[in-house]
């Protein structure tokens, strides 16, 4: 099984995953979209009894919001995920979480779950300006290179307390 060809899903959540928080009324729901560019930093495979494979992956990358003035634009991220692969190396289940640090040192975290093409994600929390963040959205796998690099797109909504 080719490890690099399957790792693009892991970062998708991060995909995936990341909404820009713009200044303004913290109670107002906002929408945003963008890309997450990533690189696989480690991966391991564990055969399962039924012929499937459990793959654990860690990826690091950068969030690029469509709105370049967004505070989340260019947040540095680290994602950890698990993926169950069938015999054809197709992802059956992908799930994980990501943490991101913006330029001011504030942190936000998300969970994600999906399959080979994409899935759903949601905020788990944050610090500083991201404290109390709520919301979520969807992600999709866009590009994957053989060396473990890739790009996923994301979109969704959020509110701050």
N, C-alpha and C positions, 0 to 999 in steps of 0.2 A: 504494500500500500504506500502511496506517495503521501508523505506527511505534509509537505508544503501545499499541495493542492486542496487540502481539506481545512487548513487553518483559517481561511478568510472568514468563516462564520463566527469564529470566536470573537473577533473584534467587532463584528457587526453590532452587537449590543452597544458597544461603545459608540457601539455603536451609535456606533449606533447612536447613535445613542445620545447626542448631547444638544441641549437647547440653549441658545444664548439668552441671557437675562438683561434686558435693556432697562435704563433708568425710568422711573415713573411711578405711578400708583401701585403699591405692592399688592393690593387686593384685585387688580385687574388681570384677567386671563390674557395671555399673549401667545402668539404662534411664531414659530421660527423653523428653519431648515438649514441644512448644510452637509458637510462631508467630514468623515473621520479617516485620516490617513494613518496607517499603522505598520509595525514591523514585529514579527514573531521573535521573541527573545528566548523562549524555551518551550519545549513540548515533549510529552512522553506518551507512549501508547501502552495499554494493558489489554491483552486478549481476554474476552469474556467466554464463558462456557458454551454459549449458543452460536459461536462464530462471529459475533459482533466484537467491536473494539471500543474501549473507552479511551478517549484522547483528552489529555489535560494540557492546556495551552496558556501561556502568559504573553501578552502583547503590550507594546508601548507605542504611543503615537501622539497625534496632535488633532484637536478639534478645529475645524474651519467653518464658522457660521457664514451663511449667505450675507448677513449684515456685518461688515467688517468692523463696525463700531461696537459690537456686542461685547460685554465683559467676558463672555465665555470663549470668544474667538481666540484661537491659539492657546487654549488651555492644554497643558501637558497631561496625558492620561496613561494609566496602567490598568489593564483588564486581565482578569483571571476567569477561565471558563472550563467547562467540561462538555464533551460532545460524545454521543454514542453513534458509532458508524456501523452500517450494515456491511455485508460481504462485498458489495459493489463500491464501497468507500463513499457512499452517500450519507450525509448526516441525517439521522433520524430525529435526534433531540439535541439542541444546543442551549445551554444556560450559563449565566455567569454574572459578574458584577464588575464595575469600573469605578475608579476614583480619579478625579481630575483636580489639578491645582492651577488657578489662574495667575496672572502676572503679579497680583497683590498678595498671593499666598492663601487666598480663600479656597476652600475645598468643597466639591459637590460629588455625590455618588449616585450611581444608578444600578439597577438590575436589568437583565435582558433574557429573553427566551425566544427560540425560533427554530428554524430549519435551514436547509441549504440556501434558500433564496432570501430569507430575512425573517422578521418577526416583530415582537413588541418589546418595549422598554418602559421604565418608570423611575422617577427620582426616589431615592431612599432618604436623602437628607443633605445637609451641608453646614458650613461654618461661615461666619462673617456675613457678607451680603446675601449668601445663599442659605442661611439658616431658615428652616421652615419651608423650603421650596417643595412644591407639590406639582405633579403632572406626569406626562409621559407621551408616548407616541409610537411610531413604527420606524423600522430600518430596513434597508435592502442592500444586498451585496452587489457592488458595482464592478470592481476590478480585483484580480488576484494574480500576483506574479509567482513564479516557481520558487523564488528565494524567500517566501514568507511575507512579503510586503503586499499591501492591498489598500483599497478605498471602499468605504461603505457610505451610503447616503442615509440621512435621517430627517424626520420631521415630527412635529408634535406641538403640544401646548404646555404652559406652565403658569403658576401663580406663586407669588411670594407672600409671606404673612405680613 
